[in-house]
Amino acid sequence: MKMMRQKMIAIACAAALWAGLTACGPIQSQADAQSGATQKQQTAAVDASASASIKGSRDDTMFASSKDSKIAVIYFSNPERDDQKSVEGSTEYLAGLIHKQTGADVYRIEPKKAYPVNHQALVAEAKAEGLSGARPELKDTVGDLSQYDTIFLGYPIWWGDLPMPVYTFLEGHDLAGKKVILFSTHGGSGLAGTVETITHLENGADVVQNAYTISRDDVTEAAPSLSNWLKKLGY
Protein backbone atom coordinates (compact mmCIF):
# COMPACT_ATOMS: atom_id res chain seq x y z
CA MET A 1 0.00 0.00 0.00
CA LYS A 2 2.83 2.38 0.92
CA MET A 3 4.65 1.58 -2.32
CA MET A 4 1.45 2.17 -4.29
CA ARG A 5 0.95 5.59 -2.62
CA GLN A 6 4.59 6.55 -3.37
CA LYS A 7 4.13 5.52 -6.99
CA MET A 8 0.98 7.63 -7.31
CA ILE A 9 2.77 10.65 -5.80
CA ALA A 10 5.67 10.22 -8.22
CA ILE A 11 3.27 10.12 -11.20
CA ALA A 12 1.47 13.24 -9.97
CA CYS A 13 4.77 15.12 -9.54
CA ALA A 14 5.89 14.15 -13.03
CA ALA A 15 2.60 15.37 -14.48
CA ALA A 16 2.89 18.66 -12.60
CA LEU A 17 6.44 19.18 -13.87
CA TRP A 18 5.35 18.54 -17.46
CA ALA A 19 2.46 20.98 -17.08
CA GLY A 20 4.84 23.62 -15.74
CA LEU A 21 7.14 23.22 -18.73
CA THR A 22 4.35 23.41 -21.30
CA ALA A 23 1.88 25.75 -19.60
CA CYS A 24 0.29 28.52 -21.66
CA GLY A 25 -1.46 30.24 -18.79
CA PRO A 26 -0.71 33.78 -17.64
CA ILE A 27 0.96 35.07 -14.55
CA GLN A 28 -1.69 36.44 -12.22
CA SER A 29 -2.20 40.14 -12.78
CA GLN A 30 -1.70 42.63 -9.97
CA ALA A 31 -5.39 43.52 -9.96
CA ASP A 32 -6.35 39.86 -9.56
CA ALA A 33 -3.74 39.36 -6.85
CA GLN A 34 -5.13 42.25 -4.87
CA SER A 35 -8.70 40.99 -5.14
CA GLY A 36 -7.75 37.38 -4.47
CA ALA A 37 -9.30 36.28 -7.75
CA THR A 38 -7.56 33.97 -10.19
CA GLN A 39 -7.20 35.17 -13.75
CA LYS A 40 -8.75 32.90 -16.35
CA GLN A 41 -6.42 30.53 -18.18
CA GLN A 42 -5.32 31.94 -21.52
CA THR A 43 -5.15 29.77 -24.62
CA ALA A 44 -2.08 31.45 -26.07
CA ALA A 45 1.52 30.37 -25.99
CA VAL A 46 4.12 32.62 -24.40
CA ASP A 47 3.76 36.13 -25.81
CA ALA A 48 7.13 37.47 -24.71
CA SER A 49 8.02 38.13 -28.35
CA ALA A 50 4.96 40.26 -29.09
CA SER A 51 7.29 43.19 -29.61
CA ALA A 52 9.34 41.23 -32.13
CA SER A 53 11.12 43.21 -34.82
CA ILE A 54 9.02 43.68 -37.93
CA LYS A 55 10.78 46.30 -40.03
CA GLY A 56 14.23 46.79 -41.48
CA SER A 57 14.88 50.17 -39.90
CA ARG A 58 13.42 52.78 -37.57
CA ASP A 59 12.38 56.20 -38.74
CA ASP A 60 12.81 58.44 -35.72
CA THR A 61 11.62 61.47 -37.70
CA MET A 62 8.08 60.15 -37.47
CA PHE A 63 8.25 60.69 -33.72
CA ALA A 64 8.85 64.43 -33.88
CA SER A 65 7.18 66.12 -30.90
CA SER A 66 5.20 69.34 -30.60
CA LYS A 67 4.92 71.65 -27.60
CA ASP A 68 1.28 72.28 -28.50
CA SER A 69 0.11 68.66 -28.61
CA LYS A 70 -2.47 67.56 -26.05
CA ILE A 71 -2.09 63.90 -27.00
CA ALA A 72 0.80 61.58 -26.15
CA VAL A 73 1.57 58.05 -27.27
CA ILE A 74 3.55 56.16 -24.65
CA TYR A 75 4.64 52.64 -25.47
CA PHE A 76 6.87 49.77 -24.42
CA SER A 77 8.42 47.66 -27.17
CA ASN A 78 11.40 45.32 -27.17
CA PRO A 79 12.67 44.42 -30.67
CA GLU A 80 14.52 41.11 -30.63
CA ARG A 81 17.62 42.31 -32.42
CA ASP A 82 21.12 43.13 -31.17
CA ASP A 83 20.80 46.73 -32.31
CA GLN A 84 17.34 47.60 -31.02
CA LYS A 85 17.72 51.21 -32.12
CA SER A 86 17.99 50.17 -35.77
CA VAL A 87 14.68 48.30 -36.03
CA GLU A 88 11.09 48.76 -35.00
CA GLY A 89 9.19 46.48 -32.67
CA SER A 90 5.58 45.53 -33.32
CA THR A 91 4.14 47.79 -30.63
CA GLU A 92 6.46 50.59 -31.70
CA TYR A 93 5.14 50.29 -35.25
CA LEU A 94 1.57 50.80 -33.99
CA ALA A 95 2.73 53.82 -32.00
CA GLY A 96 4.06 55.34 -35.21
CA LEU A 97 0.76 54.79 -37.01
CA ILE A 98 -1.15 56.47 -34.17
CA HIS A 99 1.28 59.39 -34.26
CA LYS A 100 0.73 59.86 -37.99
CA GLN A 101 -3.07 59.94 -37.65
CA THR A 102 -3.36 61.99 -34.45
CA GLY A 103 -0.23 64.17 -34.42
CA ALA A 104 0.50 62.93 -30.90
CA ASP A 105 3.87 63.24 -29.20
CA VAL A 106 5.55 59.86 -28.75
CA TYR A 107 7.52 58.52 -25.79
CA ARG A 108 9.09 55.12 -25.31
CA ILE A 109 9.19 53.33 -21.96
CA GLU A 110 12.76 52.04 -21.60
CA PRO A 111 14.18 50.05 -18.69
CA LYS A 112 17.67 50.98 -17.52
CA LYS A 113 18.72 47.35 -17.84
CA ALA A 114 18.10 46.15 -21.39
CA TYR A 115 16.28 42.87 -21.93
CA PRO A 116 18.04 40.03 -23.76
CA VAL A 117 17.38 39.80 -27.48
CA ASN A 118 17.66 36.02 -27.55
CA HIS A 119 14.08 34.77 -27.56
CA GLN A 120 14.40 31.99 -25.00
CA ALA A 121 16.35 34.22 -22.61
CA LEU A 122 13.73 36.95 -23.01
CA VAL A 123 10.90 34.52 -22.32
CA ALA A 124 12.64 33.25 -19.19
CA GLU A 125 13.38 36.73 -17.86
CA ALA A 126 9.84 37.96 -18.55
CA LYS A 127 8.43 34.98 -16.66
CA ALA A 128 10.77 35.45 -13.69
CA GLU A 129 9.90 39.16 -13.45
CA GLY A 130 6.20 38.43 -13.54
CA LEU A 131 6.40 35.76 -10.86
CA SER A 132 8.37 38.04 -8.55
CA GLY A 133 6.31 41.17 -9.30
CA ALA A 134 9.49 42.98 -10.33
CA ARG A 135 9.43 46.70 -11.06
CA PRO A 136 12.38 47.38 -13.38
CA GLU A 137 13.90 50.83 -13.04
CA LEU A 138 13.22 53.03 -16.06
CA LYS A 139 15.23 55.59 -17.96
CA ASP A 140 13.86 59.13 -17.80
CA THR A 141 12.37 59.05 -21.29
CA VAL A 142 8.82 60.21 -20.53
CA GLY A 143 9.02 63.08 -18.06
CA ASP A 144 6.22 65.52 -17.28
CA LEU A 145 2.85 64.60 -18.77
CA SER A 146 0.87 67.56 -17.42
CA GLN A 147 0.31 69.15 -20.85
CA TYR A 148 -1.51 66.08 -22.19
CA ASP A 149 -5.23 65.43 -21.95
CA THR A 150 -5.11 62.07 -23.72
CA ILE A 151 -2.61 59.23 -23.35
CA PHE A 152 -2.39 56.34 -25.80
CA LEU A 153 -0.61 53.55 -23.92
CA GLY A 154 0.82 50.63 -25.88
CA TYR A 155 2.42 47.38 -24.80
CA PRO A 156 2.92 43.74 -25.79
CA ILE A 157 1.37 40.94 -23.75
CA TRP A 158 4.00 39.03 -21.80
CA TRP A 159 2.90 35.83 -20.10
CA GLY A 160 -0.74 36.89 -20.12
CA ASP A 161 -0.03 40.23 -18.44
CA LEU A 162 1.50 43.66 -18.85
CA PRO A 163 5.29 43.70 -19.11
CA MET A 164 6.71 44.70 -15.74
CA PRO A 165 8.20 48.00 -17.04
CA VAL A 166 4.64 49.10 -17.85
CA TYR A 167 3.69 48.50 -14.21
CA THR A 168 6.68 50.64 -13.21
CA PHE A 169 5.45 53.42 -15.50
CA LEU A 170 1.85 53.25 -14.28
CA GLU A 171 2.83 53.24 -10.63
CA GLY A 172 5.18 56.18 -11.19
CA HIS A 173 2.72 58.41 -13.11
CA ASP A 174 -0.62 59.65 -11.90
CA LEU A 175 -2.89 59.80 -14.94
CA ALA A 176 -5.92 61.03 -13.00
CA GLY A 177 -8.18 63.26 -15.06
CA LYS A 178 -6.73 62.09 -18.37
CA LYS A 179 -8.29 59.92 -21.05
CA VAL A 180 -6.24 56.73 -21.40
CA ILE A 181 -6.58 54.69 -24.59
CA LEU A 182 -4.89 51.30 -24.83
CA PHE A 183 -3.34 49.37 -27.71
CA SER A 184 -1.37 46.15 -27.67
CA THR A 185 0.27 43.36 -29.60
CA HIS A 186 0.01 39.71 -28.62
CA GLY A 187 0.91 36.17 -29.64
CA GLY A 188 -2.61 34.77 -29.34
CA SER A 189 -3.97 35.85 -25.95
CA GLY A 190 -5.61 39.13 -26.97
CA LEU A 191 -5.75 41.80 -24.26
CA ALA A 192 -5.52 39.17 -21.50
CA GLY A 193 -7.36 41.23 -18.89
CA THR A 194 -4.94 44.16 -19.11
CA VAL A 195 -7.70 46.74 -19.68
CA GLU A 196 -9.19 45.80 -16.31
CA THR A 197 -5.75 45.83 -14.69
CA ILE A 198 -4.96 49.34 -15.94
CA THR A 199 -8.44 50.59 -15.03
CA HIS A 200 -7.77 49.36 -11.51
CA LEU A 201 -4.31 50.91 -11.27
CA GLU A 202 -5.36 54.27 -12.76
CA ASN A 203 -8.77 54.56 -11.12
CA GLY A 204 -8.73 58.35 -11.38
CA ALA A 205 -8.31 58.26 -15.15
CA ASP A 206 -10.90 57.75 -17.86
CA VAL A 207 -9.62 54.43 -19.20
CA VAL A 208 -11.39 53.75 -22.51
CA GLN A 209 -12.61 50.16 -22.54
CA ASN A 210 -12.50 49.94 -26.35
CA ALA A 211 -8.84 48.94 -26.66
CA TYR A 212 -7.05 47.87 -29.84
CA THR A 213 -5.12 44.63 -30.02
CA ILE A 214 -3.60 42.65 -32.86
CA SER A 215 -1.47 39.54 -33.25
CA ARG A 216 2.21 40.22 -33.80
CA ASP A 217 1.89 38.07 -36.94
CA ASP A 218 -0.58 40.57 -38.45
CA VAL A 219 1.03 43.85 -37.39
CA THR A 220 2.37 44.74 -40.83
CA GLU A 221 -1.24 44.76 -42.06
CA ALA A 222 -2.60 46.70 -39.09
CA ALA A 223 -2.90 50.16 -40.69
CA PRO A 224 -6.52 49.92 -41.99
CA SER A 225 -8.01 48.40 -38.83
CA LEU A 226 -6.03 50.71 -36.55
CA SER A 227 -7.13 53.74 -38.55
CA ASN A 228 -10.79 52.67 -38.36
CA TRP A 229 -10.46 52.17 -34.61
CA LEU A 230 -9.02 55.65 -34.19
CA LYS A 231 -11.81 57.17 -36.29
CA LYS A 232 -14.44 55.47 -34.11
CA LEU A 233 -12.76 57.06 -31.10
CA GLY A 234 -12.91 60.44 -32.80
CA TYR A 235 -9.31 60.79 -34.05
Secondary structure as UniProt FT lines:
FT   HELIX           2..22
FT   HELIX           30..35
FT   TURN            48..51
FT   HELIX           60..63
FT   TURN            67..68
FT   STRAND          71..75
FT   HELIX           84..86
FT   HELIX           90..102
FT   STRAND          105..108
FT   HELIX           119..132
FT   TURN            146..147
FT   STRAND          150..156
FT   TURN            159..160
FT   HELIX           164..172
FT   TURN            176..177
FT   STRAND          179..186
FT   TURN            190..193
FT   HELIX           194..201
FT   TURN            202..204
FT   STRAND          206..207
FT   STRAND          212..215
FT   HELIX           216..221
FT   HELIX           223..232
FT   TURN            233..234
//
